[in-house]
Amino acid sequence: MTESVSLPIEGMDCAACAARIEKLLNRQPGVQAVVNFAAERARVTLDGAPLAPVVEAVRKAGFSVGEESIDLALSGMTCASCAARIEKVLNKLPMVRASVNFAAERAHVSYIPGVTTPADVIARIEKTGFGATLIRDEIREDPQKRRDAAWRRERNRFVLTAILSAPLFAEMFAMLFGRMELLPRWWQFACATLVQFLCAAPLYRAAWNALRGGGANMDVLVVLGTSIAYFFSAAVTIFGLHQPVYFEASAAIITLILLGRLLEARARNRTSAGIERLLHLQPQAAHVEQDGDVVDRAVAELRAGDVFVVRPGESVPVDGEILSGASEIDESMLTGESVPVLKKAGAKVFAGTMNANGVLRVKTTGVGADTALSRIVKMVEQAQGSKASVQRLADKVSGIFVPVVLGVALLTFLIGWAVTGSMDWSLVSAVSVLVIACPCSLGLATPTAIMVGTGQGARAGILFRNAEALERAQKLTTLVVDKTGTLTRGKPEVVEVAPSAGVEAARLLAVAAGLEQDSEHPLARAVLARAKADGVTAEKVALFQAVPGQGVSAERDGVTWRLGAPRFLREAGLTLDEARAADLEKAGRTVIAVAEGTQVLGLLALADQVRDDAVEMVTHLKKRGLKIVMLTGDNERTAEEVARQVGVDDFIAGVLPGDKAAEVEKLRRGGAVVGMVGDGVNDAPALASADVGFAIGAGSDVALGTADIVLMKSELMGVVDAISLSAATLSKIRQNLFFAFFYNMLGLPLAAFGLLNPIIAGAAMAMSSVTVVSNSLLLNRWRPDAS
């Protein structure tokens, strides 16, 4: 059995760390892993392999897998064996450590987010026959608070480093102006020692863990470079040698490295802002009806069927169905649509949406991972944790970068000493090479842009399933669009009833309604609506049988009744009024024929209005150079009329649902990069066959589960926005990769030829990653074309 988990990884300092973890995990049997340095997560696919060895491998490599914990109040325990049973059951959950206190009726549970959830823990306890409730409201530690706390620790470390390095900086500036040493060397030695081994202790730990794991990362380069400068200077000081010292260089490099990482961490935190905003939309408590009263309960304790109250100005805590009340609901967090939607009894509401002005009584239908908000967050997390193909080159370079730099530094020292005869000059140049090299910017170039891009998409109601979808969307050359429900509103109406000679219109409608009464097809609903409006009662039929894409048949008193496209009746050997049918089709109508036995009762003409934004979407995409092709199961004449109204380049009519995927494949074989836009169950195979599948948000769950890009807003301009965002994100990735490669290609030769001071090299290295992340953050300026 294959399962996928997302592990939070702590302790990565650069892209080389991510590459090393990925390499170690992929060596495990039955494990496929993708590690995202910017997101600090590992997406691990297990093909029958246990998770514990994966976590242990990460920890042995010197990194940690982030854990969270909850405290539960237990009920139903009668003896110590009950507590032991609960503890045993919980500890069988993947990567869960539980401790149960019988006397206090409490349980403390540690778990890994992405592997287990508090809801899983509570459900397992309840399945065992006991009760469990969260003691604290805040089930899940705010990731932003955790990152802020880590940032404050790094800030304090940097401030201490800057204070200890300040006297050495003063010494450095004095030397620039030709002054003799201001500080005795032993004072310099003392300050530099504290900076080197107290302030830079995390760098040494990270470097040791990297070497112990059989790899090398940025920390190895920094530690090696500063240690060479420090120990050389220490030897000169201790033995009283007549050589210059470089205490200020090693201290300055460490100070600048810590400053750069501080700025980088702050910028990287901002790349996660999109998903953090989504997480904060759901309130922590709900007003639940219980024994005639309304009490506040933690959202995690809600179960399907519970009734809760949402007051004006409050967010909906979980998905549900309105029992009573009416109000306008702001669903912009789901759809990107700023106009509130009026909701009444029977309507669905979703977790995180905002209630504007009415009091609603709502029955819970979805909690935990079953809410629309949770599915969106999971989809965004998966997209941010995946890798685009453009990142492969950067990953390969990062994987070999550090060993190459070590070799270049050694050659710089040996060749420089041999050519110039100056060990001092050669040593400084080698240190500059070690310090200037930075694979971090390469590792951050792609994932930070993807994180910001997917976050922007989520806010605009555009959900990318993975980084590949985000990357491919801007490469499309052909877009295939389904007609019914996509280019048209999907709510056809019977606009004309044309009975055959001697047949009453009411009879025609009664038979048609009888044949369509068990169908959910939009055309069937239109027929039933017209029959109801005309006061016609549907005939009773038996032995109902549907022929996909053609029609339906049934029997009554041994007589076969048929309803469907004209060709369906023709194939049954029946004769229609072909001239009348042709006239209706030329007018852009969808024609349905109805027969009783061998008698054709007449024709029904249905019309489905073209969506207001269909022409706008087609116009925008044609300007981008895309070819637009319409697919429909409708007849040639109707398809031609709709294609003319919308302005598509080509259309393919009479396509059966099962043949849509084949038509998409045919276009792909012709060399086109094909996107498919659909909304129904019959579109799912075509969505899966396309290079990029777009599902309209109002469509079926099957289509939403198959598509690469989900448009939460039922507007076609979302397709334009998704392609626009894809192009903007790929543009940022290319810019980032150019900056990263150009920086290293320029910096390494300058350092190797002694043209770059180690302090300047340290500053440049620290700022390279900040530049790449800041450039990715410029994607926050992107705005949908439809806005």
N, C-alpha and C positions, 0 to 999 in steps of 0.2 A: 504494500500500500504506500502511495506517495503522498507526502504532506509537506506543506511549506510553512516556515515560521520566520518571523522577523526579530532578530536579536539586537538589543541596544549594546554597542561596544564602547567602552570607556578607555581612555588612555592613548588613543592614536594621536600622534603628533604631526604626521605627514603622510603623503600618498604612499610612501614606501612601506609604512606600517600596514596600511590597508592591503597593499599588494601581498605582503608577507602573510597576513592572516588568511587572505583568500587562497593563497598557495597551500598553506598548511591544512585548511579545511577541505580543499578539493583532493587532498591525498587520502582522506578518510574514505573507506569503502561505502558506497551508496549515498555519498554526499555531494551535492553541487551547491556552491556558495558564490555569492556576489557581494563584495564588501564596498560600501559607499562611504568614503572618507568624510565628505561634507555632511552627510546625514547622520554619520556615526552609527550606522546600522549595518547588519549583515542579513541578507535575504538567503535563507538556507532551505534547500529542497532535499528532503530525506526520502530515499527510495528503500523503505524498509529498515533503514539504519536508526539506531537509538539516538536521542538528542544529547544525552549526558556526555558521551565522549567528545562531542562537538564543543560543548561549553568548557569541558576540561582542557581541550586543545587550545582554546582561546586564552584561558587562564595560564596555562603553561608557557604560552608565548609571551607572557608578561603584561597581558591586558585583562580587563575585567568586563564581565557581562552585567549590565545594570540591573539591580534588583529593586523591587518595591515591597512594602509590607502592609498588612491590614490587621486590625484587631476585631474579633467577632465575639458577640455575646451569644452563648449557646443555651438551648433549652431542651428538656426531655431527658437529660442524663440522670441516671438513678444510682450509679456506682462508678468506681474507678475504672472498671472494665469498659464502660460506655466511652469514657474519655480516651482510653487506649484504642478502642475501635475507631473512633473518629480520627484520631491522630494517624492510625495506620492507613485508613482510607485516603486521607488527604496527602500523605507522603507518597502515595502511589501515583498521584497526578504528576505530569512531567515537570521536572525542575521546581518542585514545591517542597519547602521545609516547614513543617507545622509542629507547634507545641501546644498541647491542650492542658489546661489547669482545671481539674474537676471541682476543687473547692471554690474557686472563683467563677466557675462556669464561663471561662474565657478561652479563646484560641488566638494565638499569634501566628500568622501565616506569612512567609516570605515567598515571593514568586517572581518570575521574569515576565515583564509585559511583552505581549506578542506571542507568548507561549501559553500562558494561562491568564484568566481574568478573575476578578472578585466574584463575578456572577457564576463562573465555573465552580469556584470553591464552595459558594453557598449552595448551588444546585447539588453538588456531590454530598454535602452534609444532609440536605433535605432528603435525598434519595436513600440515605442510610437510615432515615427514620427520625432524625432530630431536627431542631429548628436552629436557625442562625440569622443574626442581624448585625449589620455594621455598627460598631460603637461610635465611630466618628463619621461625620457627613462627607468629608473629603476622601473619597475612595481612592482616588488616583492622585499621586503626588504631581503637582504642577511641574511639567518638564521645564518650563521657563524659570520657575523659582529655583530649581536645581541648577540650571545653567547660570543664573544670576549669582547664586552662592559660590559656584566655582569661579566665576569671573571676579568676584570680590577677593577671593583667596589669591588669585593670580595678580590682581591689582596691588594687594598688600605686599606680595613678594617683590613686585617691580619697584614699589616705593622704597622698600628696604634696600634693594639693590642700587637704586639711584642715589640714595643717601650715602651708602658705603663707597660708591664709585665717584662721588662728587669731588673728593680731594684728588683723586687720580686724574679726573678731567681737568682740574685746575693745573695740575702738574703738566698735563699735555699742552694746554694753551700757553703756559709759561715757556715751554720749550719752543713753541712755534714763533714766539717773539724774541728768541735768543737768550732768554733768562736761564740761569743755572737752576738746578733742582730746588724746588721750594720745600719739599718734604724729604726727610731722611729716608733712605731706601728701606730701612726696617719698618717705618710707618707705611710705606707703600706696600711692602710685603704683607703686613698685617691686614690692611684693607682688602688687598687682592685675594688673600687666602679666604677671608670670610665670604667674599663674592663667589669665588671659585667653588667652594665646597659646601657652603650653607645655602646661598641663593640659587646656585646652579645644581643643587642636589637632584631635583626632578629630571634634569637633562642627563645626569650620570645614570640614574636608575633606568630611564628609558633606553639609553644607549646600551647598558648592560643586558637588559631584557632582549633587545634586538640581536645582540651578538650571541647571547645564550640560545636564542631560537634559530641560529644559523643564518641570520640576515644582517643587513645594515640599513640604517635610515638616516634622516637628517640630523638626529641627535648625535649619532656617531661622528659625523663630520664636524659639528659644532664643538663637541667635547674634545675631539682629537686636536682640532685647531687651537682652541683656547688653552688646552693642557700643554701643548708644545710651547706656546708663548709663556705660560705661567711657570712651568718647570725650568725652562731655560733661564728665565729671569730670577727664579728662586736660587738656582745654582750659582748664578753670577753674584747674587747678594750674599749667600751663605759663605762662599769661598773667596769673596773679595776680589773677583776677577775684574779686569779693566775692559768691560764690555757694556754696551747699552742694555737697558732692561725694557721689557714690554708689558709691565703690569697694567698700564693704562689701556693697552690694546685688548688684552684678554677681558678685563673688566668692562670695557666699553662694548665689546662684541656681545657679551652675555647680557648687558643692560639693553642693548638694541634688540637682541633676539627676544627677550621677554616682553619688551614694548611691542614688537611686531606681532607676537602671538596674542598679546592682550587685545590689540586692535583687530586682529584677524578673528578672534573668538567673538568679539562684539559684532563684527560684520556677519559672521556665519550664523549667529543667533538670529539675525534679522532675516536670513534666507528661509528660516522655518516659520516666519510670521504667519504665512497663509494657513497652514494646518493648525497652528496654535489658536488663531482666531476662530476656526471651526470648533475646536475643542471647548472653547469658553462659551459657545452659544447655548449649550445645554445646562439648565440650572441643576443644582445639587439636591434640591428638595422639591417635593410635590405636595399639594393640598389634597389628601385622600379622604374620601367618605368612608367612615368606619363606625358601625353601630349607631348610625344616626347623627354622628358628629363629623366634623372636618378636622383632621389632624395632619400635621406635617410629618412626612416620612422621607427617608433618603431615596433618591431615584433608583438606586441599585436594588432596593427592596420591593419595588413594584413588580407585579406579575400580571400576565394577560388576564383580562376580565376585571381588574380593579377599576374603580371609578374615581376620577380626580377632577378638581375644579381649577380652571385657569381664569385669573382675574385680569382686568384691563391693565396693560403695560407689562405683563409678565410673559416669559417665554414658556412654550409648551415643553414639558419635561420629557415625554416619550411619545411615540406614535400612537394615535388613537382615532376613534370615531365619535363624532359629536352626538350626544344623546339629546341635549336640549340647549337652547340659546343660539344666538347668532352674533357674529362679529367679523370685522375685517382682519385678515391675517397677513402679516408681512412675511412672504416666503422668499425674499431676496437671497437668503443664505443658501437656498436650494436651487433656485432658478436664475438668480442674477436679475430678476425682474423687480423693479422698485415699486411698482403699483400694487397695493394690497389687494387681496382676493377675498370676496365676501363668502363666508362659510356658514352653513346652516345645519340643522339636524340631519344626520346621515352622511355628512361630508367627512373626509379624512383630514386629519391634521398631523403635522410631523414635528418630531423633537427639534428644538432649537429655533423654530419659527416664532414670531412675536405677535401676541394678541393685542389688538389696537384698542378697542372700545367696548367690548361686551363681555359678559360673564358666560363661560362655557362649561357644561358638564360633559366630560369625555370618558369613554370606556377605553381602557388600554388594549391595544392590539399588537404592539411591538415594543420590546424592551431590550436593553443591552445591545448585542451585536445585530439584532433584528431591526433596529431603527434605520430609517433612511440616512440620518446624520452619521451613524456608525459606519454604514456602508460607504458613504462618501469619504469619511476620514480614512478608512481602510484602503480605498482605491487610491487616494492621494498619497498615502504612505507607501503603497506598493510602487506607484509611479516614481516617487522620489527616491526609493531604494533601488530602482532598476538602473541599468546602464544602457546608454546609447552606443551604437556601433562606432560612432566617431571617437569614443573614449578609448577604444582599444589601442590606438597608436600611443596615446599618452600613458596608458597602463604599461605597455611594453617598455617605453622609454624610462618610466619611473622605476621599473623593476631592475634595470641594469645601470641606472644612473649613478648610484652611490659607489659601487665598485669601480666604475670608470673614473669618477672624480678622485678617488683614493689613488688610482694609478697615475692620473695627471698630476696630482700634488707631489707624489714621490718623484716623478720625472722632472717636475719643475725644480724641486730642491736639488737633485743630483746634477742635472744639466746646468742649472744656474750657478751652482758652486764651482763646477768644472770650468765654465766659460768665464765667469767674473772673478773667481777666486775669493768671493765674499760669502762667508757662511751666513752672516746677518741678513744680507739682501735676499739670499736664497730661501732662508727660513721665513722671512716676512712674506715673500711671494707665495710659498707653499701654504702658509696659513691663510692668505687671501683666497687662494683657490678653494681650500676646504670650506671657507666661510661663505663665499659668494654662491656656491652651488645650492640650488633649492628645488627639489622635485615637488615641493608642496604646491606651487602655483600650477604645475601640470596636473596634479591630482585634483585640484579644486576647480579647474577651468570648466569642465563639463557638468559635474554634479551640482555645483552652486547655481548655474544657469537653469538647470532642469528643476531644481527645487523652487526657485523663484517663479519660473514659468508655469509649473503645475499649480503653485499656490495662486497665481494670478488667474489661471483658468478656473480654479474652483470658485473663486469669488465672482467670476463672470458666468457661472453655471456651465462650465465646460470641464468635463472630467476625462483626463487621459489615463488609460489603463496601465500604460508603461512608457518608458522613455523612448522605445522604438516607435510607438505611435506618434509621439510628439515630434520625433525626428522625420518620420516618413511623410507626415501630412503636407509639408511644404514642397515635397517632391512630386505630388500628384500631377498627372497630365490629363487624366480623364475622370470625370465624376459621373457615376451611374446613380440615377434618382428614381425611386419608386413613385408611381403616380398617385394611387389612392391613399389618402391619409398623409402623404408627404408633400407632393406638389399641390394636391387638392386638400380640402379641409377634412376629408374622410367622413363627412356627414351628408351623403347624397339624399336627395328627395325625389319622390315620384312626381314628375311634372306633367305627365300625360298618360292617360289610360286609353288604349286603343283596342276595344273588343272587336272580334271578327263579326261578320254579318250574322245577325240573329242571336248574338250573345249579349247579355246585359253586362254593363260595367261592374255592377255589384257582384255578379257571379264570377267574373274574371278575378276581381280582388279577393273574393272569399276563398277561391281555390289557391291563389297565390299565397295568401296569408296562411292557409293550412299547411302548405308545403314549407313555408319559411319560419313557422312559429318556434322551432327548436334550434334555429341557427343564430349565431352571434355575428355573422358577417354584416358589415355596414349596409350592403344592399338589402339584406334580409330585414334589418331594423327599419330601413326606409319604407319597405313594402308594408310591414306591420303598422308603422306610424300612419301611412295613408289609409289603410283599412280602418284603423281606429278613428281617424278623423272623419271618414265618410260613414261611420256607424255600421260597418260591415263586420259580421261575425265569421271567424275563420272556420273552414270546413275541417272535419275530423278525418285524419288519415292514419294509415298503419304501414308497417314495413318500410319505414323511411330509410333512404340510402343516398349518400352524397358522393358525387364524382368530382374530386378536387379540380378547381379551375374551370369546370364546365357547367354543372348544375346539380339538381337534386331530383329524386323520383320517390314515389310512394304508391300505395295501393289502397283502393276502397271498393268493396264489393266485387273484387276480381278485376277491377279496371285500373290500369296504370296511369298515374298522373305525373306529368313532367314539368319542370321549370328550369330555365337556364338560358345560356347564350343561344342565339339563333342556330349556331352550328350544332349544338347539343341535340336540338330537335330534328335538324336535317339528318344527322347521323342515325336517328331513330326511324328515318323514312317518312317523316311528316312534312307537309307542304305549308310554307308560311306565305304571308303577304310580303314578298321580297321588296317590292317597290316602296311600301310603307316603312319597312325596316331600314332600307337604305336612306330614305329621307330623314328619318330620326337620327341615324348615325352621322350623317353629313352635318347635322346641326350640333354635333358634339355631345349627343346623348348616349348613355349606356342603355342598350336595349335588352329586355328580358322577354322571352316568349313562354307562354303557358299552354299546356295541352292536357286534355282529358281523353284518354284512350287514343283514338286516331284523329280526334278533332282538336284543331288549334283554337283555343279560346280567345287568343288575342296577344297584344304586345303591351309591355309597360316601359315607358321611357323615363330614365332617371338622370338627374344632373347633379354634379358635384362641383361646387364653386372652387376656382383656383385660389390658393392662399394669397393674401395680400402681399406677403414678402417673397413669393416665389420668383416673380419677375426681377425684383431687386437682387436676390441671391444670384440668379443666373447672370445678370448684367455684371455684377462685381467679379464673379469667377471667370467669366469670359474675358474681362479686362486683364485678369491675371494669366491668361493664356490657356485655361483649362477647356477641354471639350466636354460638353454636357450631353449625356445620353439618358433618355427616359425609358424605363422598363414598365410594361403594364400587361395585364392579362386581358385588357379590354380589346375591342375590335379596332381595326386599322383606321377607320374614319374618325372615330372618337379620339383615338390617340393622336391623330394628325391635327385635329382641332385644338386639343389641349397643348400640344407641342407648339403650335403656332401662337397661342395666347401667351405662353410662358417665354418662348424664344429659345428653346433648346436646339442644339445642333442636329441631333438625330434622335430617333425613337425606335423601339422594338416592341411591336404589339403582339397580342395573342400568346404571351409567354405564360406557361403554366407555373404554379408556385415552385414545383420541384426543378424547373429548368432555369430559374433565375441565376443560380450559382454557375450553371454551365455557360450562360451568356457572359457573366463576369470573367470566368476563366478564359473564354474565347478572346475577350479584349486584352487580357493580360498576355496571352500567347502572342498577340499581335505586337507586343513590345510596349504597351501602355502601362503606366503606373496608375492603378485603378482604385478610386475610392467609391464606396457604396453608401447611400443614405437611405434608411428605411425605418419603419416603425412597428411592423407587425410580426407575428410568429412566422409567416411564410417568407419574411425577409432574412431570417436568421442564417440560413445556409449561405446566402449571397453575401451577407455581412462578414461571415467567417472566411469566405473565399477571397474577398477583396484585400488589396494591400493595406487599406485603412477602411474600417467600417464605422460609420457614424449612425448612432441610434438617437432618434428624437425622443426626448424625455417623456412625452405623453404616451409612448409606445408600450409594447408588452415587455414583461420581465425577461422573456426569452431573448428578445432583441437586445435589451439592455445588458444581458449577461454575455452576449456574443460579440458586441461591438468593441472596437478599440477606443473610440471616443464617444462619450455619452453627453448629449446636449440636454441639460436639465430643463431648459426653457424650450417650449414647443414652438420655436421660431427657426426658420431656415437660415436666417442671417447668422445663426450660431456656427454654421459650417464655415462661413467666410471668416468669422472671428477665430475659429480653431486653426484654420490655415494661416491666418495673419499672425497668431501667437506662436505657431510653430516656426514660421519664418523669422520672427523677431528673436526667439530663443536660439535657433541655430546660428543666427548672425552673431549673437553674444558669445556663443561657444567658439565660433571661429576667431572672433576678436581675442578671446581669452587665451586660446591656444597660440595665437600669433604672439601675444605679449609674453607668454611663458617661454616659448621657444626662442624668441628674439632676445629676451633678457639673458638667458643662459648662453646663447651663441655669442653674444657680445661680451658678457661679464667674464666668462671663463678665460678667453684669450688675453683680455686685459690683465686679469689677475696673474696668469701664467707668465706674462712678460714683465711683471713687476710694476705695472702702470696703475695698480689699484691698491690703495691703503687698506689693511684689514678692517679698520673701523668703518670706512666708507662701504666696503664690501658687506659688512654685517648689516649696515643700515639699508643697503639696497636689497639684500636678501630678505630682510624683515618686511620691507614694503612691497615686494613683488606679489606675495600672496594677498596682501591687503588690496592691492590694485585690482587683481583678478576678481576677488569677491565683490569689491565696490562696483566694478563694471557690471557684474551679474545683477546687482541690486538696481541698476538703472532700468531693468525690465519692469520695475514697479511703475514706470511711467507709461507702460503700454495700456491702451484703452481699446475696448471693443469698437469695431466699425459701426455696430448697430446701435451704440449708445448715443 
